[in-house]
Amino acid sequence: MDFTTLTATRQSTRAYDSTRPVESEKLTAILEIARLSPSACNGQPYHITVCRGNAAAKVARAVQGMGMNKFASDAPILLVISEKPYVATAALGAKAKGIDYRSIDMGILAAHITLAATEQGLGTCILGWLDSDEIRKICRLDGDVKMVITLGYAKEGDKLREKKRKGLNELVSEVE
């Protein structure tokens, strides 16, 4: 699948086939792409925790506060993305420039994961509504949880939705 088709077909999946497990080789391929994701000073200031079974069910409940993300319970895998410390050079740059490189790096990581999953025929949804403290306990993590990505096969009949995006004239400007 070429990159244009990949980005056009990737969408947030909110209806998973809970009876269809994700093959290990597909998960490994996705995680390998994640491993190659660029980050400030190649520091990779994050950790990915793969949750299946009972752990996935517990994490799903921790992203469902106030009625949100009910579909997470049907995803066979939940990927928990938590913070790790910066490498020294990235920490220095972040402090000197006042830029949160970790958040940028995790955004790049999430893009790589979601596009790699699409290439494997899987659906994803990036969740930011979560109980970080609860997920930290479930996964025995020391860093703050910043996002959870649901992963699995979309339910049959889950159609590709039209993408609603700003036009280039609203999104892009050019200077010389």
N, CA and C of each residue as an Amber inpcrd file, in Angstrom:
protein
   528
   0.8670000  -1.1760000   0.0000000   0.0000000   0.0000000   0.0000000
   0.9110000   1.2370000   0.0000000   0.7100000   2.1640000  -0.9380000
   1.5250000   3.3680000  -0.9660000   1.0950000   4.3250000   0.1510000
   1.9520000   5.2920000   0.4600000   1.7300000   6.1690000   1.6140000
   0.4430000   6.9880000   1.4780000   0.1380000   7.4590000   0.2970000
  -1.0800000   8.2460000   0.0970000  -2.3190000   7.4090000   0.3960000
  -2.3500000   6.1880000  -0.1050000  -3.4770000   5.2930000   0.1710000
  -3.5440000   4.9540000   1.6590000  -2.3950000   4.7190000   2.2500000
  -2.3220000   4.4040000   3.6760000  -2.9310000   5.5220000   4.5220000
  -2.5480000   6.7580000   4.2590000  -3.0750000   7.8760000   5.0470000
  -4.5460000   8.1440000   4.7430000  -4.9720000   7.8470000   3.5340000
  -6.3820000   8.0590000   3.1810000  -7.2960000   7.0020000   3.8010000
  -6.7600000   5.8010000   4.0520000  -7.5990000   4.7260000   4.5820000
  -7.5000000   4.5760000   6.0950000  -6.5150000   5.1710000   6.7360000
  -6.4020000   5.0860000   8.1930000  -7.4940000   5.9450000   8.8300000
  -8.2120000   5.3780000   9.7660000  -9.2240000   6.1330000  10.5020000
  -9.3050000   5.5910000  11.9150000  -9.9150000   6.3520000  12.7950000
 -10.1210000   5.8970000  14.1670000 -11.2110000   4.8360000  14.1770000
 -10.8450000   3.6440000  14.6090000 -11.7850000   2.5350000  14.6790000
 -12.4630000   2.5580000  16.0350000 -13.7800000   2.5380000  16.0170000
 -14.5530000   2.5540000  17.2580000 -15.5330000   1.3790000  17.3240000
 -15.2960000   0.3840000  16.4780000 -16.0960000  -0.8430000  16.5050000
 -15.1560000  -1.9950000  16.1430000 -14.7850000  -2.7840000  17.1580000
 -13.8340000  -3.8780000  16.9710000 -14.5250000  -5.2260000  16.9910000
 -13.9420000  -6.1740000  16.2750000 -14.3820000  -7.5590000  16.3060000
 -13.6620000  -8.2200000  17.4820000 -14.3450000  -8.3340000  18.6000000
 -13.7310000  -8.8510000  19.8280000 -13.4140000 -10.3430000  19.7500000
 -13.9390000 -11.0240000  18.7340000 -13.6990000 -12.4650000  18.5990000
 -12.4780000 -12.7810000  17.7390000 -11.8870000 -11.7650000  17.1500000
 -10.7740000 -11.9990000  16.2180000  -9.4640000 -11.4830000  16.8190000
  -8.5910000 -12.3860000  17.2320000  -7.3230000 -11.9430000  17.8300000
  -6.3660000 -11.3860000  16.7760000  -5.4470000 -10.5550000  17.2480000
  -4.3960000  -9.9970000  16.3860000  -3.2500000 -11.0080000  16.3400000
  -2.8250000 -11.3450000  15.1480000  -1.7350000 -12.2950000  14.9690000
  -0.4340000 -11.7160000  15.5150000   0.3640000 -12.5640000  16.1520000
   1.6350000 -12.1330000  16.7510000   2.5620000 -11.4870000  15.7380000
   2.6130000 -12.0350000  14.5250000   3.5240000 -11.4700000  13.5170000
   3.0960000 -10.0640000  13.1050000   1.7920000  -9.7940000  13.0970000
   1.3220000  -8.4430000  12.7700000   1.6740000  -7.4760000  13.8940000
   1.4700000  -7.8930000  15.1360000   1.8390000  -7.0390000  16.2620000
   3.3360000  -6.7670000  16.2620000   4.1330000  -7.7870000  16.0160000
   5.5840000  -7.6100000  15.9700000   5.9800000  -6.6270000  14.8700000
   5.3630000  -6.7230000  13.7060000   5.6590000  -5.8040000  12.6020000
   5.3330000  -4.3630000  12.9950000   4.2120000  -4.1660000  13.6760000
   3.8150000  -2.8280000  14.1280000   4.8130000  -2.2930000  15.1520000
   5.1860000  -3.1330000  16.0980000   6.1290000  -2.6970000  17.1380000
   7.5160000  -2.4230000  16.5640000   7.8960000  -3.1430000  15.5260000
   9.1880000  -2.8770000  14.8710000   9.1670000  -1.5120000  14.1890000
   8.0590000  -1.1600000  13.5380000   7.9210000   0.1750000  12.9470000
   7.9660000   1.2220000  14.0540000   7.3040000   0.9610000  15.1700000
   7.3310000   1.8820000  16.3130000   8.7670000   2.0780000  16.8080000
   9.5120000   0.9960000  16.8650000  10.9080000   1.0630000  17.3220000
  11.7470000   1.9730000  16.4270000  11.4200000   2.0150000  15.1490000
  12.1660000   2.8280000  14.1890000  11.6840000   4.2760000  14.1210000
  10.6580000   4.6050000  14.8640000  10.0940000   5.9500000  14.8630000
  11.1420000   6.9810000  15.2980000  11.2420000   8.1040000  14.5840000
  12.2190000   9.1230000  14.9830000  11.8230000   9.8090000  16.2910000
  12.8450000  10.2560000  17.0200000  12.6230000  10.9990000  18.2610000
  13.8010000  11.9360000  18.4850000  13.5990000  12.9530000  19.3060000
  14.6510000  13.9420000  19.5850000  15.8960000  13.2290000  20.1080000
  17.0060000  13.4850000  19.4770000  18.3020000  12.8930000  19.8470000
  18.2380000  11.3670000  19.8970000  17.3040000  10.7770000  19.1550000
  17.0820000   9.3300000  19.1420000  16.8770000   8.7600000  20.5430000
  16.3120000   9.5780000  21.4350000  16.1880000   9.1920000  22.8350000
  15.0160000   8.2850000  23.1690000  13.9980000   8.2560000  22.3270000
  12.8070000   7.4340000  22.5520000  12.3330000   7.5030000  24.0150000
  11.8620000   8.6870000  24.4450000  11.4890000   8.8840000  25.8510000
  10.0940000   8.3630000  26.1930000   9.8470000   7.1170000  25.8360000
   8.5450000   6.5060000  26.0510000   8.7140000   5.0060000  26.1830000
   7.6620000   4.3850000  26.6840000   7.6200000   2.9300000  26.7890000
   6.2610000   2.4720000  26.2830000   6.2420000   1.3640000  25.5540000
   4.9980000   0.7860000  25.0390000   4.7110000  -0.4870000  25.8330000
   3.5600000  -0.5250000  26.4580000   3.1290000  -1.7260000  27.1730000
   1.9730000  -2.3470000  26.3970000   2.1570000  -3.5860000  25.9640000
   1.1340000  -4.3110000  25.2190000   0.2240000  -5.0100000  26.2230000
  -1.0500000  -4.6590000  26.1960000  -2.0250000  -5.2500000  27.1240000
  -3.0080000  -6.1200000  26.3530000  -3.1320000  -7.3620000  26.8060000
  -4.0870000  -8.3230000  26.2530000  -4.8930000  -8.9060000  27.3990000
  -5.9390000  -9.6190000  27.0890000  -6.6960000 -10.3660000  28.0840000
  -7.1630000  -9.5240000  29.2530000  -6.9020000 -10.0160000  30.4530000
  -7.3490000  -9.3630000  31.6740000  -6.7700000  -7.9480000  31.7940000
  -5.4970000  -7.7850000  31.4450000  -4.8740000  -6.4550000  31.5170000
  -5.5640000  -5.4910000  30.5590000  -5.8780000  -5.9580000  29.3510000
  -6.5740000  -5.1030000  28.3770000  -7.9450000  -4.6970000  28.9050000
  -8.6480000  -5.6320000  29.5320000  -9.9780000  -5.3220000  30.0850000
  -9.8780000  -4.2710000  31.1790000  -8.8710000  -4.3790000  32.0330000
  -8.6820000  -3.3970000  33.1100000  -8.3150000  -2.0260000  32.5490000
  -7.4080000  -2.0030000  31.5740000  -7.0300000  -0.7280000  30.9620000
  -8.2280000  -0.1240000  30.2350000  -9.0180000  -0.9570000  29.5650000
 -10.2200000  -0.4590000  28.8770000 -11.1340000   0.2610000  29.8620000
 -11.3200000  -0.3120000  31.0370000 -12.1610000   0.3540000  32.0480000
 -11.5430000   1.6890000  32.4780000 -10.2230000   1.7660000  32.4780000
  -9.5360000   2.9900000  32.9150000  -9.5500000   4.1010000  31.8610000
 -10.0610000   3.8090000  30.6600000 -10.1960000   4.8500000  29.6330000
 -11.6680000   5.1940000  29.3950000 -12.5650000   4.6520000  30.2360000
 -13.9960000   4.7980000  30.0000000 -14.6980000   5.7040000  30.9990000
 -13.9520000   6.5540000  31.6890000 -14.5830000   7.4690000  32.6320000
 -15.6010000   8.3690000  31.9570000 -16.6660000   8.6680000  32.6680000
 -17.7330000   9.5580000  32.2010000 -18.3510000   9.0940000  30.8780000
 -18.3660000   7.7770000  30.6630000 -19.0220000   7.2230000  29.4860000
 -18.2200000   7.2670000  28.1980000 -16.9710000   7.6190000  28.2940000
 -16.1300000   7.7220000  27.0920000 -15.5980000   6.3440000  26.6650000
 -15.2390000   6.2250000  25.4160000 -14.4540000   5.1160000  24.8640000
 -14.9990000   3.7200000  25.1740000 -16.3150000   3.5530000  25.1560000
 -16.9030000   2.2470000  25.4770000 -16.4030000   1.1410000  24.5420000
 -16.0650000   1.4870000  23.3200000 -15.5830000   0.5270000  22.3360000
 -14.2570000  -0.1110000  22.7260000 -13.5030000   0.5200000  23.6230000
 -12.1830000   0.0020000  24.0090000 -12.2780000  -1.4060000  24.5820000
 -13.3950000  -1.7490000  25.1870000 -13.5730000  -3.0850000  25.7660000
 -13.5470000  -4.1860000  24.7120000 -13.8530000  -3.8550000  23.4570000
 -13.8750000  -4.8570000  22.3960000 -12.5390000  -5.0060000  21.6710000
 -11.6150000  -4.0780000  21.8940000 -10.3080000  -4.1620000  21.2320000
  -9.4840000  -5.2580000  21.9120000  -8.9310000  -6.1930000  21.1520000
  -8.1740000  -7.2770000  21.7700000  -6.8340000  -6.8420000  22.3640000
  -6.2940000  -5.7370000  21.8730000  -5.0140000  -5.2300000  22.3770000
  -5.1480000  -3.7430000  22.6620000  -4.6010000  -3.3270000  23.7860000
  -4.4680000  -1.9080000  24.1010000  -2.9930000  -1.6350000  24.3200000
  -2.4820000  -0.6560000  23.6070000  -1.0840000  -0.2560000  23.7340000
  -1.0290000   0.9670000  24.6340000  -0.3530000   0.8330000  25.7440000
  -0.2230000   1.9230000  26.6990000   1.1160000   2.6160000  26.4360000
   1.0530000   3.9250000  26.2060000   2.2620000   4.7110000  25.9420000
   2.5300000   5.5640000  27.1790000   3.6700000   5.3040000  27.8070000
   4.0280000   6.0380000  29.0190000   5.3640000   6.7600000  28.8170000
   5.5570000   7.7820000  29.6340000   6.7780000   8.5910000  29.5580000
   7.9630000   7.8970000  30.2010000   9.1120000   8.1180000  29.6030000
  10.3890000   7.7390000  30.1810000  11.2460000   9.0090000  30.1970000
  12.3150000   9.0200000  30.9550000  13.1560000  10.2330000  30.9900000
  13.8050000  10.5300000  29.6350000  14.0640000  11.8000000  29.4350000
  14.8280000  12.2360000  28.2670000  16.2530000  11.6900000  28.3350000
  16.9040000  11.5480000  27.1810000  18.3500000  11.4020000  27.1740000
  18.9120000  12.7890000  27.4720000  20.1490000  12.8630000  27.9260000
  20.7330000  14.1240000  28.4060000  20.6490000  15.2520000  27.3720000
  20.9590000  14.9650000  26.1180000  20.9640000  16.0340000  25.1100000
  19.5560000  16.5600000  24.8400000  18.5710000  15.6780000  24.8020000
  17.1910000  16.1140000  24.5930000  16.6780000  16.8820000  25.8100000
  17.0740000  16.4530000  27.0000000  16.6720000  17.1590000  28.2240000
  17.2280000  18.5770000  28.2200000  18.4800000  18.7200000  27.8230000
  19.1070000  20.0410000  27.7540000  18.3900000  20.9130000  26.7270000
  18.1210000  20.3600000  25.5570000  17.4190000  21.1040000  24.5180000
  16.0150000  21.5040000  24.9390000  15.3050000  20.5990000  25.5870000
  13.9400000  20.8840000  26.0440000  13.9370000  22.0280000  27.0520000
  14.9130000  21.9970000  27.9580000  14.9980000  23.0510000  28.9780000
  15.4230000  24.3780000  28.3480000  16.4050000  24.3490000  27.4830000
  16.9200000  25.5730000  26.8660000  15.8810000  26.2330000  25.9630000
  15.1300000  25.4380000  25.2340000  14.1790000  25.9750000  24.2600000
  12.7360000  26.0040000  24.7630000  12.4690000  25.3830000  25.9080000
  11.1070000  25.3690000  26.4370000  10.1460000  24.5790000  25.5650000
  10.6540000  23.5240000  24.9610000   9.8400000  22.7000000  24.0710000
   9.7240000  21.3030000  24.6700000   8.5080000  20.7670000  24.6940000
   8.2490000  19.4420000  25.2390000   8.4860000  18.4030000  24.1450000
   9.7450000  18.0000000  23.9790000  10.0870000  17.0440000  22.9350000
   9.4500000  15.6790000  23.1580000   9.2110000  15.3100000  24.4190000
   8.5960000  14.0060000  24.6920000   7.2240000  13.9040000  24.0380000
   6.4200000  14.9590000  24.1840000   5.0820000  14.9320000  23.5740000
   5.1680000  14.8600000  22.0570000   6.1030000  15.5820000  21.4940000
   6.2990000  15.5200000  20.0390000   6.6880000  14.1020000  19.6330000
   7.6450000  13.5320000  20.3620000   8.1170000  12.1790000  20.0460000
   6.9970000  11.1510000  20.1670000   6.1450000  11.2950000  21.1870000
   5.0410000  10.3470000  21.3480000   3.9930000  10.5200000  20.2540000
   3.8050000  11.7320000  19.7680000   2.9020000  11.9490000  18.6470000
   3.4160000  11.2730000  17.3830000   4.7160000  11.3910000  17.1480000
   5.3240000  10.7130000  15.9970000   5.1820000   9.2000000  16.1520000
   5.4350000   8.7040000  17.3620000   5.2900000   7.2760000  17.6480000
   3.8660000   6.8070000  17.3480000   2.8700000   7.5520000  17.8160000
   1.4730000   7.1840000  17.5950000   1.1490000   7.1550000  16.1020000
   1.6760000   8.1100000  15.3550000   1.4390000   8.1160000  13.9060000
   2.0360000   6.8660000  13.2630000   3.2400000   6.5210000  13.6640000
   3.8690000   5.3240000  13.1050000   3.0730000   4.0640000  13.4550000
   2.6420000   3.9560000  14.7000000   1.8680000   2.7790000  15.1230000
   0.5660000   2.6780000  14.3410000  -0.1690000   3.7790000  14.2450000
  -1.4760000   3.7220000  13.5860000  -1.3520000   3.4380000  12.0910000
  -0.3440000   4.0020000  11.4500000  -0.1650000   3.7400000  10.0190000
   0.3360000   2.3230000   9.7780000   1.2340000   1.8370000  10.6440000
   1.7140000   0.4530000  10.5160000   0.5600000  -0.5280000  10.7160000
  -0.3250000  -0.2330000  11.6530000  -1.4810000  -1.1000000  11.8900000
  -2.3990000  -1.1120000  10.6650000  -2.6270000   0.0470000  10.0740000
  -3.4560000   0.1270000   8.8690000  -2.8500000  -0.7170000   7.7600000
  -1.5410000  -0.6410000   7.6100000  -0.8610000  -1.4410000   6.5900000
  -1.0670000  -2.9430000   6.8320000  -1.2090000  -3.3280000   8.1030000
  -1.4220000  -4.7370000   8.4620000  -2.8960000  -5.1380000   8.4190000
  -3.7760000  -4.1980000   8.0250000  -5.2040000  -4.5040000   7.9470000
  -5.9320000  -4.3860000   9.2810000  -5.3220000  -3.6800000  10.2310000
  -5.8820000  -3.5230000  11.5730000  -6.3690000  -2.1040000  11.7950000
  -7.2660000  -1.9530000  12.7570000  -7.7790000  -0.6500000  13.1360000
  -7.1600000  -0.1830000  14.4460000  -7.1600000   1.1280000  14.6340000
  -6.6190000   1.7400000  15.8520000  -7.4550000   2.9500000  16.2270000
  -7.3310000   3.3480000  17.4740000  -7.8660000   4.6260000  17.9200000
  -6.9640000   5.1270000  19.0350000  -6.5220000   6.3690000  18.9270000
  -5.6540000   6.9830000  19.9230000  -6.5380000   7.6130000  20.9890000
  -6.3530000   7.1940000  22.2370000  -7.1710000   7.6770000  23.3380000
  -6.3460000   8.5330000  24.2890000  -6.8440000   9.7170000  24.5650000
  -6.2090000  10.6030000  25.5260000  -7.0340000  10.7740000  26.7890000
  -8.2730000  10.2820000  26.7490000  -9.1520000  10.3240000  27.9210000
  -8.8480000   9.0560000  28.7140000  -8.1330000   9.2120000  29.8240000
  -7.6860000   8.0370000  30.5620000  -7.3620000   8.3940000  32.0050000
  -7.2950000   7.3730000  32.8310000  -6.8940000   7.5080000  34.2290000
  -5.4530000   7.0270000  34.3280000  -4.5130000   7.9680000  34.2190000
  -3.0890000   7.6290000  34.1950000  -2.6680000   6.8510000  35.4330000
  -3.0990000   7.2960000  36.6090000  -2.6910000   6.6210000  37.8450000
  -3.1620000   5.1720000  37.8820000  -4.4050000   4.9380000  37.4650000
  -4.9450000   3.5750000  37.4600000  -4.1900000   2.6950000  36.4660000
  -3.9320000   3.2200000  35.2850000  -3.2230000   2.4360000  34.2640000
  -1.7860000   2.1730000  34.7040000  -1.1740000   3.1390000  35.3570000
   0.1850000   2.9220000  35.8940000   0.1980000   1.7400000  36.8580000
  -0.8250000   1.6410000  37.6990000  -0.9160000   0.5160000  38.6490000
  -1.1090000  -0.8040000  37.9090000  -2.0350000  -0.8180000  36.9730000
  -2.3410000  -2.0420000  36.2220000  -1.0900000  -2.5630000  35.5120000
  -0.3550000  -1.6440000  34.8950000   0.7970000  -2.0250000  34.0730000
   2.1290000  -1.9730000  34.8250000   2.0790000  -1.6030000  36.0880000
   3.2870000  -1.4790000  36.9260000   4.3310000  -0.5780000  36.2550000
   3.8910000   0.6380000  35.9370000   4.7400000   1.6140000  35.2510000
   5.1960000   2.6920000  36.2150000   6.3600000   3.2570000  35.9520000
   6.8300000   4.3800000  36.7610000   6.5810000   5.7200000  36.0910000
   6.4150000   5.7560000  34.7680000   6.1770000   7.0090000  34.0580000
   4.7020000   7.2790000  33.8550000   4.3800000   8.5590000  33.6960000
   2.9880000   8.9440000  33.4340000   2.5020000   8.3250000  32.1270000
   1.2550000   7.8930000  32.1250000   0.6310000   7.3690000  30.9100000
   0.0770000   8.5530000  30.1390000   0.4560000   8.6680000  28.8930000
   0.0410000   9.8040000  28.0690000  -1.0200000   9.4670000  27.0430000
  -1.0720000   8.1950000  26.6210000  -2.1020000   7.7840000  25.6720000
  -2.2340000   6.2780000  25.6760000  -3.3560000   5.8310000  25.1830000
  -3.6210000   4.4220000  24.9550000  -4.0880000   4.3010000  23.5190000
  -3.5860000   3.2990000  22.8210000  -4.0020000   3.0610000  21.4400000
  -4.6950000   1.7020000  21.3880000  -5.9690000   1.7080000  21.0070000
  -6.6790000   0.4480000  20.8190000  -6.2310000  -0.1600000  19.4980000
  -6.1990000  -1.4860000  19.4540000  -5.6850000  -2.1870000  18.2770000
  -6.4600000  -3.4800000  18.0690000  -6.9250000  -3.6750000  16.8630000
  -7.6260000  -4.9120000  16.5350000  -8.2630000  -4.8190000  15.1670000
  -9.0050000  -5.8520000  14.8310000  -9.7250000  -5.8600000  13.5630000
 -11.0430000  -5.1170000  13.7280000 -11.3320000  -4.2760000  12.7660000
 -12.6220000  -3.5820000  12.7750000 -13.7380000  -4.5960000  12.5500000
 -14.8950000  -4.3090000  13.1270000 -16.0660000  -5.1580000  12.8850000
 -16.4020000  -5.1330000  11.4030000 -16.9100000  -6.2580000  10.9250000
 -17.3500000  -6.3320000   9.5300000 -18.3780000  -5.2390000   9.2730000
 -18.2410000  -4.5690000   8.1500000 -19.1780000  -3.5110000   7.7910000
 -18.7670000  -2.1300000   8.2770000 -17.6610000  -2.0410000   9.0100000
 -17.1670000  -0.7350000   9.4600000 -16.6010000  -0.0210000   8.2330000
 -17.3830000   0.9040000   7.7090000 -17.0370000   1.5530000   6.4440000
 -16.0320000   2.6910000   6.6300000 -15.2680000   2.9370000   5.5770000
 -14.3480000   4.0650000   5.5520000 -15.1710000   5.3500000   5.5080000
 -14.9190000   6.2210000   6.4760000 -15.6540000   7.4870000   6.5540000
 -14.9030000   8.5690000   5.7660000 -15.6610000   9.5260000   5.2850000
 -15.0600000  10.6670000   4.6010000 -14.2620000  11.4730000   5.6230000
 -13.0480000  11.8320000   5.2450000 -12.2010000  12.6150000   6.1390000
 -12.6170000  14.0800000   6.0810000 -12.8620000  14.6540000   7.2420000
 -13.2060000  16.0740000   7.3330000 -11.9710000  16.7970000   7.8350000
 -11.3180000  17.5000000   6.9380000 -10.0850000  18.1940000   7.2550000
 -10.1440000  19.6050000   6.6980000  -9.3490000  20.4920000   7.2880000
  -9.2160000  21.8490000   6.7590000  -8.6170000  21.7810000   5.3630000
  -8.9450000  22.7880000   4.5460000  -8.3350000  22.8850000   3.2350000
  -6.9000000  23.3760000   3.3670000  -6.0960000  23.1170000   2.3480000
  -4.6900000  23.5520000   2.3750000  -4.5730000  25.0630000   2.5730000
  -5.5110000  25.8410000   2.0090000  -5.4530000  27.2920000   2.1460000
  -5.6290000  27.7360000   3.5890000  -6.3140000  26.9450000   4.4390000
  -6.4720000  27.2590000   5.8530000  -5.3210000  26.7230000   6.6950000
  -4.6730000  25.7150000   6.2150000  -3.6930000  24.9780000   6.9970000
  -2.2530000  25.3690000   6.7050000  -2.0110000  25.8930000   5.5170000
  -0.6410000  26.1200000   5.0640000  -0.4640000  27.5580000   4.6050000
   0.6660000  28.1240000   4.9770000   1.0690000  29.4210000   4.3990000
   2.5210000  29.2910000   3.9620000   2.9370000  30.1910000   3.1220000
   4.2820000  30.1390000   2.5740000   4.9170000  31.5210000   2.6610000
   6.1590000  31.5530000   3.0420000   6.9110000  32.8190000   3.0740000
   8.2350000  32.6180000   2.3580000   8.7540000  33.7170000   1.8050000
  10.0750000  33.6710000   1.1460000  10.9850000  34.6820000   1.7920000
